[in-house]
Amino acid sequence: MTVTVLAVLGLVASRFGLSAIPAYLLAGLLLGPNEPEFLSLIEPSEVTEFVAELGVIFLLFFLGLEFTLERFRRSGMHLGIGGSLDLVVNAGLGLIVGVIAFGFTFPAIILAAGIYVSSSAVAVKGLIDFRRLADDETDLVLAILIFEDIAVAFVLAFAGGGGGEVTETLELLTRAIGFIAASLAASRWLARPIDRLLDAMPREFFLLFTFALLVGMSAVAEELGLSEAIGALMAGVVLSGTSVRGEIEERFLGFRDLFAALFFFVFGLAIDVDALSSLGWLIALAVALSVAGKLVSTYGAGRVGGFTRRQSLNAGSALVARGEFTVILAQVAAANPAIAASARRDLVAFSGLYVLATAVVGVLLMKESKRLGRRLFPARPTLIQGGTRADGAS
């Protein structure tokens, strides 16, 4: 029944041009242990926790598959300028909100990262739905998403174990840097040997090898004191440079879609709606700062990168929505015993409600950005021989 409800909600969201992520979160929020009670059909349990863990692993594995070193190199100037400006502005604004909520503590860093990072899933879906993949400014959008994935990978690595003594957290960060660096090196230098190994395998062993690598790297990450999620992400990165990446995506796509939907639904079950009374003003502040921060930072990066004012606005609107990484960070941090129970509850409640708001606002802004661009930046007449013409850009 749950899967049927999620499928219907996903179709409805798609029909209105919205991401399915807020729909899944809303379903969990409504069907979970909240008011009204007659809708409370499902309680969080060990089963739902297990499903959520599988959802995180498959979701991050697929995100890792999209990260290739070739794509990283192609991003060029946009990666450096756009990514750095985005980090300074939006992580800075996120840290302000985090400090207001939790003071100068580890949960404030987790909240700042959740506010900083845009949703790759929502952004790419919007680019496809609104036929913008071929637009010039899409290169800037993708470059910033790549930069964010790298930055948040480090936070994600120790979100489940950091927050204790300073020396312990620094040691954990060092292990995280080493694990990520080793994974990137493997993606660069082991792609061809892995290709030869997979080509020599029967197809059923090909699937088993992929699954074993995913589980194995998750286990290694956990053994290092890191989150299993970063192991899944790096497993995808290792295989992203192989020639069989497309086949892996095709064969595991059904698992990703199913368990990702269940993950967001289960996360929605854990959202405490009553927290809205105490966190509502903070969420409203975060949404306002998030929208302004993404638009201003990306607009600035676009202008420096040679894009027109309208193109820069289009790029900024594509990055407003928050989604999977924000929720995953909160989910991983919620299992961290070094964080106080009240802070963990607030992180989960804030992240779920914040993603609901920014995902809807972001998609609507993206849909209307070209119209807004024409109003905010009207075409200026340029003198030519024999008259004038309108000088503008899409």
N, C-alpha and C positions, 0 to 999 in steps of 0.2 A: 504493500500500500504506500509506504513512504517513497519508494522509488517512483511510483506512478505520480504521486503528488509533485515530486521534484521535476519530473519530466514535463508535466503540464505547466508548472510555473516557469520552467525554462523556455517553453514554447511561447507562453504569453509575454515574457520579457523580451524575447527576440522579436515578437510581432510589433512591439512598440519601440524597437530599436535600442533597448536597454541591455545592460549586462545581466547575465543570470546570477551572478554572485550575490547582489543584494536580495534577489528573490529567494535564494536558498537560505540566506541568513534570516530573512523575514519569516520563512516557513518554520525554521527551528525556533525562532523567538515566539511565534504564535502557538506552536504545538508543544512547546516545552513547558516546564513548571512555572508558568506565569499566568497572570490574569488575561482573559477570562478563563475560569477553571474548566468549563465544559470543552474547551479546545485543547486542554493539557492532556495529550494522549501518550507522550513519550517522556520518560525520565532518563537523565544521564546515568550511565552504568558502565561496567567494565567492557561490555560489548561495544557501546558507542565510542568509548575511548580507543579501543582497538581499531575500529573503523576510521576514526579521525587520524590515527597514526599512519594507517595505510594511505589515506588520502593525502597527507603531507608528503609522504615518500614519493608517491607517483607524480604528484603535482610538481615537486621540485626537481625530480628526475627529468621531466619534460622541459622545464625551464632551463636546466643545464644543457640539454640537447640543442637548444636554440643558441647557445653561446659558443661561437666558433672564433678561433684566433684570426681567421681570415676576415670575418665580419668586424672584429675588433680593429684590425689594421685599416680597413676601409673607412672607418668612422673618422679618422684623421683629426683635423682641427676641431670639428664639432664635438668630439669626445672630450678633448682637453678643456676648451673654453666653455661649452655648454654644460658639461658634467661638473666642472669645478664651480661655476656660478650657481648652478642648481643646488649643489651640496652646501655651499656657504649660506645661501639665502634660506633654503627650506629646512635644512637640518638645524640652522640657527633659530628659525621661528619655532620649529618643533621642540628644541631644547627649552625655549622660553615657556612653552605650554607645559612641558614635562617638569620643569622646576616649580612652576606655579602649582602643579598637581601633587608632586612628590618631594619637592625640595631637591637638594643636591645629592641625589641617590642613584643607584643603579636603575630602578624602574623609570627614572626620568630619561635615561639614555635610551631605553627600549621604546618609550613613548615617542621620543624625538625621532628615532629611526622609522617608526611606524608612520609618523606624520610626513617625514621626508620622502619616502619612496612611493612612486606612482605605480599604478597597476599595469603591468605589461599586458595582461589578458584583456583588460578593458580597452586599453589604448590600441592594441593591434586589431581587436574586433571592430572598434570604431573606424579605424583607417580602412578596413575592408568594407564595412557596411556603407560608409559614406563615400566610397570610391576615391580614397586619397592616397593609396599606396604609391601611385606614380607621381604625386606632387613632390616638388623639389624639397620642401621643408620637412618631408617625412624622414630624410636622412638625419636631420637634427633631432627629431623625436626618438628615433631608434638609437642614436648615439648616446643620448641622455639616459635612456632605459638601460643600455649596456653598462654605463658608468654606475648607475644606481644598483644594478644587480651585483656588481663587484663590491661596492661599498657596504651594502646590506649583508652580503655573504659573511663579512667579518663579524658583524654584530650578531647575525644568526648563529655563527659558530659557537659563541660562548653565552648566548642568551639563556640557555638551559642550565648553565653551571656557574656563571659569573655572579658578582654582587657580594662575594664574601670578603675575605681579607684582600688588601691591595696587592700583596705579593702573589697570592693565589690567582687573582684575576689577571695579573700581568703574565704569569706563567701559562695560564689558559690561552691568553691572546697569542702568546708566542707559539704554542702548539697549533692554534688555528691558522696562523700565518704559514707555518711550515706545511700543514696539511693542504692548504689551498695552493701554495706554491708547487708542491709535489704533484698535485692533480693537474695543474696547468702545464707543468713540464711533461707529464704523461700524455696529455692531449696533443702536445707538440711532437714528441719524439716516439711515442708508441702507436700512433695511428696506423702506420703501415703494417707493423707486426700483428696488431690486433685484426686488421683487415685480412691478412693471410690466414690467421688462425680461424676466423669466423667463416671464411670462404671454404676452408677444408672440412668444416663441420657439417654433419647432416642438419636439416632445418630444426629438428626437435632439440638438438643439442645447442644450436644457435640461440634459441629462446632460453634454455636453461643457463647458458653462459651469461647472457645479459641479466637475467634475474639474479644469478649468483653474484655478479659484480655489484649490482645495486644493493643487495642485502649485505654483502661483504664490506663494502665501503661504509655503509651505515653503521655496521658493527665496529669497524675500526675507529670511526669518529666517536662512537660512544665509549670505546675503550680508552680513547685519549681524553675523555672527560668533556667532549664536545657534544653538540646536538646530533641526533641521528639524521636530522633534516639536512645538515650541511654535507653529510656523507652522501645522501641521495642526490643533492645538487651537483656535487663534484663527480659522482658516477656518470651523470649526464654529460658533464663537461669533458670527461675522458673519452666518451664515445662520440662526441660532437664532431670530431675531425675525421671520423672514419667514413668510408664510402657506403656503409650499411645504415647510416643514421636514418635515412628515409624509411627503410624497411622496419627499423626498430619502432619508429613513430607510428607507422601503419599498424603493426602487430599489437602494440600496447595502447593504442589510442582509446579503445573501449574501456580498458582498466582505468586510464587517467580520468576520462569523463565521468565514469560511474563513481569512483572513489573521491574525486575532487568535489562532486556535488554532495556526496554524503559528508565529506569533511566540513564544508561550509554549513551544512544543515546541523551537524552535531555541534559545531561552534556556536551556532545560533541558540541551541538548547541551553548553553551555559551563560547566555547573556541575562543579566539581572535587570529587568525593566525598571524596577524600583530605583535603580541607581541613576535613572534619568533625572530624578528630582534633585540630586546633589551634583551630578556631572553635566546636566543639560547646558548650563552657561559655559562650561569649559569646552564642551563639544562645539557649541555655536561659535566660540572664539577660535577654536582650532580650524573649523571649516572656513571661516572668513579669512584667517591668515593663510590657510592652505591655498585657497583659490587665488588670492592676491599674490602670494609668493610664487606659485608656478607661472602665472601669467607674466609677472614682472621679470622674473629671472630668465625665463625662456624667451620672452620678447627681447630682452637685452642681449642674450646670446645670439638670437637670430639676426639682430641688427649688426652686431660685430661680425657675424659670419657671412654678411652680404645679402641677407634676405630682405624683402620689402616689409613694410609695417604690417600689411595684411597677412603675409606668410608667417611672420613672427607671432602674430596673434593666433593664427591657426595652430601653430606648433604648441604654443602654451596651453591652449584649450584641450589638446589631446592628452595632456599630462596631469590634468586636475584630479581625475578619479584615482582613489586609492582602492586597493583590493587584496589580492592573495598574500603578498608579503606582509602587509600590516596585520592581517589575521594570523598568519603563521607565526610571526614574532610574538604576538600575544599568547598564542597557544603554547609555544615552546617555553616562554617565560612563566606561564601558569603552572608548569611542572617543576619550577626551580625552588627548592626549599629555602634558599638563601633570601628569597623575597618574601616579605610579610604577606600573610594570607589576605589581608584587606587590600593590599596593593595589587595582588594578583587578580582579585575579583574586579577591582576598578579597571585594571588594564584590559581584561576581557570585555567588560561592559562598554568601556570607552571605545575600544577598537571596533567592535561590532556595530555600534550605533554610528560611529564616525565613518566607517566604510559605507554603510547604508546611505548616509547623507552625501558624501563626496562622489560616490559612484553615480547617483542620480543627477546631481548638479553637473558633474563632469561630462556625462554623455549629452545632456541638454546643451551645455556650452559648446561642445564639439559639433553638435548638429547645427547650431545657429551661428558658429563663429564666422563663416564667410559673410553672412548677412550683417552681423555686428561689425565686421571689418569694413564693409562698404559704408556703413553709417558713421563709424568713428573716423575712418580715413577716406573721405570722399576723393574721387579722382580729381586731380588738379589740371586745369586746362594748360596746354603747352603751345606756345606760338609756333606755327609752321608757315611756310610760304603760302599765301593766299587765304589764311584764316587760322583757326585754332583747332586743336583736337584734345580729347580727354586723355590724360596720362594717369594710369592707375595699374594696379596689379590685382590678381585674384587672391 
